[in-house]
Amino acid sequence: MKSLPNRGHIGIFNRSYYEEVLVVRVHSEFLGKQKLPPKLIGKKIWSERFEDIRNFEQYLARNGVVVRKFFLHVSKKEQKRRFLDRIDHSEKNWKFSSNDASERDFWDDYMGAYEEMIQETATKESPWYVVPADNKWFTRAAVAAAVIEALASLDLEYPEVGKEKLKELAMAKKKLLK
Amino acid sequence: MKSLPNRGHIGIFNRSYYEEVLVVRVHSEFLGKQKLPPKLIGKKIWSERFEDIRNFEQYLARNGVVVRKFFLHVSKKEQKRRFLDRIDHSEKNWKFSSNDASERDFWDDYMGAYEEMIQETATKESPWYVVPADNKWFTRAAVAAAVIEALASLDLEYPEVGKEKLKELAMAKKKLLK
């Protein structure tokens, strides 16, 4: 909410509030650390968070914000290959986090959380794009296509140039050519 | 959204997003200046804004934020008296805005907008208190009572003091008394 782009701008969020129904759900001890009043933590909390997300994105849509969401789906096998690559090549070591690797133990829990998140928060106005991401060239082409489609749907135009401005341009040209 | 108090803090909002269904509704030319895509401006816009407000306050409640809303209801007669007072006493001149006075022409429109706003956004979790405000002492007592009631309902306690801290206190006392 605090980081939304201004009107006419584009904002890119990596992870965002969706972590509230992903890592917090897979590791419920994180929920305990959010200092929520205990009576607010019940079985309904995930469906309430999904609803809050849908409502927030509906609010954005009603205010002219176009939302597109991308889930980059890397396979378990490809993830293993990338992690080993980061370990074996010293120039990639900085990218490696042992925490990322240990999270692989929760792979199935994450897949379940992702699936329900996408089912519960994909709407006509704020769709999810689930993009196969084992091949980076394909991921990039698919995301770029979706972004182009969204931009094209806005029917954007260059600002219209009035008589005054045209006169100004003609005068500037004349001066330049002299 | 950007100015919400942190957990454990109290925030006071004067006017707030409710202006979006009040002055913007009474003077619809303000709506035209919000640079919304034209297709989003229709008859439903006020009911959508009411829904967005209810949803946002529901989100706050689910995250442990206690919301209390106060409408200070000054009568048309008392408002006239206060405005004249601000004109007639030089030390109060700074308080007077001719814009406030000219808005009196729209009194009935505002009353209609207030009424619908309160009906549409008063919920169990985020109630509106409509407080008669011609007498300031009464307004203050009524608002203070509602705030006290809300605070009492939170069942707040001082942090529990552990053995270590008690020992520390005892040692400090001993030293002070020496």
Interface residues (C-beta under 8 A of the other chain):
Chain A: M1 K2 R7 G8 K35 L36 P37 L40 I45 E48 R49 D52 N55 F56 Q58 Y59 R62 N63 G64
Chain B: M1 K2 R7 G8 K35 L36 P37 L40 I45 E48 R49 D52 N55 F56 Q58 Y59 R62 N63 G64
